[in-house]
């Protein structure tokens, strides 16, 4: 029988209420810490489910990954750089996006900015008078918001066709 380790457990209250229920929770006699956010399977969940903290962490990690590519690959080969970005940077900003897909404009813009700076890197064009939209078009990169939309639709399809272990009847009409 598996037992919970109290030192690895936390309480995360997800609510928009102004007056919180503050009852203590305990496992094996140890009171659990109350936190405002927690990381679960690589996704930072906060008490308001707005995922701003997650988007900030993901953006920071993606910028770090792109900076690593910049420092370690001095090639001018655009195809190589584009492939490196789609292989190493894009998965960072798309991991589990069907769960945390942002709805706030500031979070969407933060993620798209990662995409746009990656396009500048991939095309070797850091001139700020150049059109990044044209660079994205030349690279044939779809906007991240559109890719997240496609991921949501793919998940909906897999749920409706019972290809994943999620009960469609309780979630879909």
N, C-alpha and C positions, 0 to 999 in steps of 0.2 A: 504494500500500500504506500502510495506517495504522500509525503507530508510537506506542508508549506514551511519554508524557512522565513520566520518573521523579519529577519534582518534584510531580506530581499523583497519584502512586500511594502507597499505604500497605499495610502488612501488618496484617491483623486475624485473630488466631488465635481461632477459635471452639471452645472446649473447656471441659470441667469438670474436666480433669485437674489435679492438684496440681503435678506435675512437667511443665513445658512443654518442648516441643521448641523450642530457641532458635536454630535454624539461620538465618543471615542470608539475605535474599533481595535480589537485585540485578537491575536492568534497565539495559542499556547501561553496565555498569560502576559504576553508582551504587547504593549500599546503600539499601534502602527503610526508612523509619521504621516502627517497630512501635507500634501504637495499641491502646487498650482499646475504643474505639468509633469508628465512622465513619458518616457520613451518605451514604446511597445512594438516589437518586431521592426525596429528601424524608423518608426513614425512617432514624432513627438505630439502627444495629445495634451491639450490644455483644458482648463476647467470651463471655458466658454466655447470650445470646439471651433475656434476661428482659424486655427493652424498657422497663425502668423509666426510663432516661434519656430515651427517646423520649416516653413518657407525660408525664414532667415538662415537657419542652420543648413538647409539644403543648398541655398544660394552660395553661402560661404564655402561649403565643401566643393561645389562645382567650380567656383572661381579658383580655389586652391588646386584643383585637378587641372584646370586649363593653364594655370601659371606653371605647374609642373611640366606640362607639355611644352610650353613656351621656353622654359629653361633648358630642357633636355633634348629637344629636337630642333636643330638649327636649319633644317632643310627649308627650301623655298617651294617645295612640291605641294601645290594646293590640294591635290587629290589625297595625298598622304595626311595632311593636316585635317582635312575635312573628315576623313575616315577615323582619325584619332579622336576628334571631337565627338563624332557620333558613337564611337565605341566606349570612350571613357567619361565624357562630360554629360552627354544626354541621359544615360541611364541613372545618373545621380539625381537629376531633376525630375525624372519620370517614375522612379521607384514607388510602387504602391499608390500612384496618383489617383486611382479610382476611389481610394479611401479619403484622401485629403484634398482633392481638387479645389483650388481656392475660388472663392466667389467675390472676394474683395479686390477692387481694382489695384490697390497698392501691392498686393501679393502677386497678382497676375503680372503686373509690370516688372516686379523684381525678378521673376523667373524669365520673362521675355528678355530682360536686359542681359542675363547670363547667355541666352541664345544669341543675342545680337553681338556681344563681345566675342563669342566663339566664332561667329561668322567673319568678323574682322580679322581674327587670328588665322582662320582657315584660308582666307583670300589674300593674306599678306597686305591688307589695305587698312592702315590705321589713320588715314586722313579723315578728319572729322567733317570735311565738306562732302565726302562721298556718301552715297545712299546705301544704308545698311539693308533697306528693303530690297534694293536691286541685288545686293550680295546674296541675300537669302534666296531670292529668285534664281540667281545663277547657280547656287549650290543645290537648288531644288529641295530646300529644307522647308517643311511645313511648320507653321507657328506652333509653339508648344501647347497653346490653348486648344488648337484644333486636334493635335495628337491626343490630348487628354480626353477630348470629346469622343474620338474614335475608340479610345480604350474603354470608356464608359459604355459605349454601344456594344463593344465586343463582350464586355462582362455581362451586360444585359442578355445578349444572345446566348452566352454559355450557361447562364442561369435558367433561361427559358427552355433550353434544350436539355436540361439536366446533365450538363457536362461537368459541373462542379457540385460539390456536396452542400448546396444551399437550397432550402425548401422554397421553390418558386411560388407555391400557392399562398404562403404567408407573406410574401413581399410583392407579388405582382397580382394585378386584378385580372 
